[in-house]
Amino acid sequence: MSGAFLHTVFDIAAWLAAAVVVYWLSRRGLRFPAQSFELPYVAALVFGAGIGAYLFGSANLWLSGQSGVARSVEGALAGGIVAVELYKWTSGIALRTGARFALPLAVGIAIGRLGCYFAGLDDFTYGTPTALPWGHDFGDGILRHPVQLYESAAMGAFALLYVLAVLNQNAFMITNGFYLALAYYGAQRFLWEFLKPYGTLIGPFTLFHLLSLSILLYAAVMLATAPKARPLHERAVA
């Protein structure tokens, strides 16, 4: 099978898995803000994510001395956040609406990154050369860091922690799960960027280093200003 086909298979699997965990959360009796299910909200999210994915993905190619059009998971995440926050601001929505996306986000990235791994060199998400025993040859005879697997494992670990929090009715983890997921994602992504052959933008930092720090800062502010989590027996999650 071609790398592109396998990438598509895992992309579909990621979306299906995200849908499954959304259903599982609903079966656990968790309720999330109704605004996050409304069509204008979803439209803003999808539009922003699409713009961000192609904008940052393609910009990173250009900064790395390559031509073409590319997509970026982190770019989609950033674009979706900006679009939703703008929509909420213009619509007068003060309620935090991200909680329901924490687990789908972690699961989707964990599975989707496997597709990046199997896509090989064409995907341009591989790592820099390494002499470590788990280095992977993506087809050019050079052992490289399989950073896609690093990120997949990291986000899979977060997903597991979140599931345990749901089972243990951890109100803080569930209520603030989206911002915790963002902080965790931003931190681990920042580290893996040092192992990628991307062109730098400022000093040793790539475009995605800076984007990771921006996401991490956003999450930190949202967590620092988060209202006190209400007990889950009230069956309301913000």
N, C-alpha and C positions, 0 to 999 in steps of 0.2 A: 504494500500500500504506500502511496505517496505521502510525504510529510504534510502537504496541504490538506489532503483528505483526512488524515488522522487528527490534524488540528481542528478541522470542522467537526469531527465526531466528538471530540472532547469539549468543544464549545457548546454543542447541543447537550451533551451530558451535564455540563455545568449549569445550564439554564434549567434543565429538568430537575437536577438535584436541588437547586435553589427553590423551585416550585414545591418540591416535596417537603423541604424543611419549613416553608411557610405554612403548608397544610398541617405539619406536625405541631407547629407552635399554636395554631388555632385549636387543635385537638387538646392541647394542654390547658385550654381555657384562658389564654392570654388575649387581652384586648388592646389594640393599638389605636391611635388617633384616627378618626374617620377621614380627616383631611388628606392623609397619605394614600388613600384609596380613590380619591376623586380624580376625574379625567384631566382637568387642567393641571393638577399637581403632577400626575404621571406624565403628561405631555411635556411639561417643563423639565422634568427629570430626564426623559428620553432624549429630548432635544439637546439639553446641556451636555449629557454624557456623550452623545454622538459627536458634537462639535469638539469637545475636549479630547476625545479619543484620537481623532484624526489630526487635530491641531498639534498636540504634543508629540504624537507618534511621528508625524511627518517632520516636525521641527527637529526632533532628535536625530532623524536620518540626515538632515541637512547639516547639523552641527557635527555629525560623525563623518562628513565627507561623502555621503551617499545620496543618490537621487531616488525619487519614487514617492509613493504614498504609503503610510503605515498607520496602524492603530496602536493605542496604548491603553492598558487597563487602568493605570494610574491617572492618565489624562482623562479617561472617561469618568473616573471617580471624582476628580477635581471639578470637571465641567458640570457634573450632576449636582455637586454640592453648591456651586456658585449659582446655577440656574434655579435650584429649589429655594435657596436663601433669598434670591431676588424676587421670586414668585411670592414667597411668604411675606416679604416686606411690602410689596405692592398690594397684596391682598389683605393686609392687616392681621396676619396669622402670627401670634406670638408663641403658640404652643410648639414644643419640640416634637418633631414628627419622624425622626430617624430610627427609632427603636426596632421597628420590625425588619430593618434591613441588615442588622448585625450578623445574624447567623447565615442568611442567604449570601451575603457578601463574602464571608470567610469560606464557606463551602464552595461557592462559585469560583473563587480565585484558586483554591486548593486543587480543584479538578481542572480548571481551565489552563493552569500552568503546566499540567501534564501534556496538554496538546502542544504548547510552545516547545516543550522538550522533544517531543516526537517529530515536530516540524523541522528540526535540524537547523542547518546554517541559513536557510532562506528566511527564517523567522527573525533573525538578528536579535535573539534574546539569550544567546549563549554567553558563557563567561570567558574570562581571560585564561591564557594557558596556565597549567598547574602541573606540578610533579607529584601531587597527592595521589594515593592509590585509587581513589574513586573518580579521578579525572575521566572525562568521556570524550571520545573521538566522534565528532558530529559529521565526519565525512571528509575532512581535509587532512587527516593524518596527525592532527594536533590534539593532545589531551587538554581539555578545558574544564573549568568549574561548571558543573551542571546547576547553575544558579536557579534555573526553573524549578528543580527539585527542592532546592533549599527553601524557596518561597512557598512551594506547595506544602512542604512539611510544616513550615512555620504557621501558615494559615490554617492547616488541618489541626494543629495543636490548639490554636485559639478556638476553633469550632468545637473541639472536644470540651474545653474548659467552659464554653458557653452552654453546651448541652448539660453538663453537670450542674451549672448554676440554675438552669431551668428546672432540672429534676429536684434540686435542693431548695427551690423557690428563693433564690438570692435576689432580693428586690433591687439592690444597687446595680448588680451586674446586668440584670435584664433591662431596667429602666435606662441605664446609661450605656447599654451594650454597643450601640452604633459608634459612639465617640471613643469607647475603649477599643473597638475594632479598628477605628481610624488611627488612633495613637499607636497601636501595636503594628498595624500595617505600615505606617509611615516610618517607624523606627527600624523595623526589619528590612524594609525596602531601601532605606538610606544605607544600611550596612552592605547589602548585596550590590549596590551600585558601584562600590569600589572594586568589584570583581567583574565588571563588564567593560567591553572595549568601546565605550561611547566617547564621543568628543566632549571635552570639558568646556564649561562656560565661564566659570569664575574660579581661578586657581585650580585646585584638583577636583572641583565639583562639577558634575554634569547637570544638565537640565533637570533630570529626575532626582538628583540630590536636593536641589532647591525646591522642587515640587513636593518631595517627601517631607522636607522641613516645614513647608507651608501647611500641609495636611496635619502634621503633628502639632503645629502651633494652634491651628483651628480646633483640633480635638482637645488640646490642653485648656484652651479658653472655655470651651463648652463644658468640660468636666469641672473646671474651677467655679463656674457660675451655675452649676446644676442645682435645681431644687432638691430638697430631701426626698429620697425615694419612699413612696407609700407602701405599706404592707401589701403583699400580693393577695391576701384574702379579700381586699377591696376590689380585686379583679380589674384593675385599671393600670395600664402601663403607658407612660408618656413617650 
